[in-house]
Amino acid sequence: MKIKRLWWLLPLLPIACTREYVEDLRGVCFERDVLPVFQSNCTQSGCHNSQDREAGYDLTSYDNIVSHGIVPGDYKASKIYKVLVLPGGDEAMPQSPYSRLSDEQITNIALWIDEGAPNSTCNDNTVCDTTDVSFSQSVMPILQTYCNGCHGGSSPQGGVNYNNYNGVKTTATSGKLLGSVQHLSGYSPMPQNANKLSACNIAIIKAWVDAGAPNN
């Protein structure tokens, strides 16, 4: 059954942008849709990771996230949501030079809070298909979710630019991309301050690299 939910994307702005009755067929899963957003966009060096704890915030795990400004069932009252939708200023997050979250990412966080902010894991029984892997449809969405918080936007970190194909191709052909996501010896494990990518996501990236990392 298709479940229709009503949500207000930017309720704090004078003229709120709204998208009503958004169809959500799969539901929001914390493990899949919310945790990677925080880990990729909020836990960079000097920010809200378990070592630096900027402003006292550690956003690397479920327990830490829900204890910092989340009001289960009321996203409008949740401090974390409020700072994500601010148009700018010292309190808006993520701070420059990092890019603002996408509308989809903010929406998923709002829906997750509205549903009670559960520590939900994903029961995804879908078979991992690596037979028809492409850069645009298979690899880039993984990088955007798990890596571009650091390696995208206007100031990609560590000399790694995942804003476009050429930047990704450079790390793919050098072995750095696979070495990092597979947590191989001699490579910096990625995503930083986060769990290792799923076996399926790693298999998809590997299949693309093994095929010559084409721009398809």
N, C-alpha and C positions, 0 to 999 in steps of 0.2 A: 504494500500500500504506500502511496506517496504521502508523505507527511508535510504539511505546510506550516511554516513558522513565520510569525511576524516579528521583525526586528528593525531597530532604528540604528543605522550605521554610525551617524555622528550626532548624537543627541545634545552634545554640549555646545555646538556652534549656533550662532544666532538664527541662521536659516539651515535647518538640519537637512542633510541629504538622506533620503530614505529609499529602501528597497523593500517592498512589502510582499508578504506571502512567498518567500523564497522557498523553492522546493529543495528539500534535503533528503536524499534517498539513502544515504549510508549512515547518518548520524555523525556526531563529532566524537572522535576518539582522542583522549588525552595523549596517549602514547604516540599516535601517528600524526595528529593534526595540531597539537598545542605544544607539547614539550620540545620538539625540534625547533619551533619558532623562537622560544625563549633561549634555548641553548645556542642557536646560531646567531641571534641578533642582540643578545643581552649579556653574554658571558665572555666577551672579548677581554684581552689583557687590560687591566685598569678599570674594569666594569664590574658586573654583578656575578662574579664567579666565587668559588669557595675560598680562594686565596685573597683576592683584593677586596671583595665585599664592599664595593663603593656605596656610600651612604647607608651601610649596614644591610644591604640587600644581597642575598645569594639566590640566584634563580636557576640553579643547575638541576634541581630535583622537584618532584611533586610536593613533598612536605614543605620545602622552603618556599616554593611559589605560592601555595595556598595560605601560608602564614604571613605573606607580605602583601597586604592590600587586596585580598580577594574576599568578597562577600558572596558566598554561595547562594545562587538563586536571584541575585540582584547585580547585574553587571554595571548598571548605572552608578551604583554606590561603591564599586570596586576601584580603588585607587590606581591599580595597574591599568585597568581599561581607560580611565580618565587621562592618564599621561600618554597613552598610545594615540588618542584621537585629538589631542591638542594640536592646533595648527602650527605652533612654534613656541619659542621661548625657552627659558632655562629648565622648565619642568617637563617639557615634551621629550618623549623617548621613542626610539633611540636618539641619542644626541649626535649632532654632526661630529665627524664626517660620515657617520653611518646613516643609511637611508631609512626613511619611514617604512613601517610595515605596509604590506599590500592590503587592499580592502578585504580580500579573501582571508588573509591571516587574522586581521582584526575581527572579522565576522566570526571566524571559528572560535576565537577566544571568547567573544561575547556569548555565543551560543553555548559553549562549554560551561561558562559561569552560570548562565541562565538555567542550565540543566542541573545545577547543584555542584558544579566543579568536581565531578567524580574522578577518581584515579583509575580511569578506564583503560583497559588494554584491548588490543584489536584481535578479534577472532577472524582473521582473514585466511580462508582456506583456498584462495585463488592460487592456481598453479603458476609458478614463476616461469614466464615465457621469455626466453632469450633468443628465439629463432628469427625475429624480425625487429631487431633493436636499431633505433635511429638516434642521432644526436638531439634533434629538436623535440621529439616526442617521448624519448625514454631517458636519456642522460641528463639533459638540461633541467627538467623538472626536479630531479633528485638533487642536483647541485643548488638550485634555487631554494630548496627547502632546508638543506643541511649545511651549505657552504657559503652562500652568497651574503650572509650576514657579515662575514669578515672579508670575503674575496669578491664582493660586488660593490655597486654604488659608485660614488664619485671618488672614493679613496680606498681602493682595494689594498688589503693588508698583506705584508710579507712578500711583496713583489709578485703575487699571484692574482691575476685578473680573470675572473670568471663571468665578466659581463658579456662576453662574446665567444664565438667559436675559436678564434685564433688563440685567445688566452688559455682556453681549456686544452686545445690541441698541443700546446707547448708542454704542459705537464703530463699529458697522456703519452706523448712520444718519448719523453725523458724517463718514464717509469714512475715519476713522482706521484701522479694521481693514484694509481693502483697501490703503490707502496704505502701511501698514507692511509687510504681507506681500509686496506687490509691489515694495517698495523704491523708492517714488516720491519725487521730490524734495520736500523740506519735511516728510517724515515720518521718524520714527526706524525704521530697518530692523529688522524682527523676523522670526524669533526672535533675540534678542540673543546675541552671541558664538557664533552657529551659522550653518549654511548656510541659504540661502533655501529656503523650502518648494518642494516639487516643483510642476511646472506643473499636474499634476492636482489637487493639494490647493488650489492657488490658484484654479483653475477652479471647483472645488466651492464654495469660499467666495464667489466672485464670483457664481455662479449663484444662491446663496441670498440674497445682498444684492440682486441685481437683481430678485429676486422679491418684494422688500419686507421681507426678513429676518423671515419669519413664525416664530411659536413653534409649530413642527410637529414 
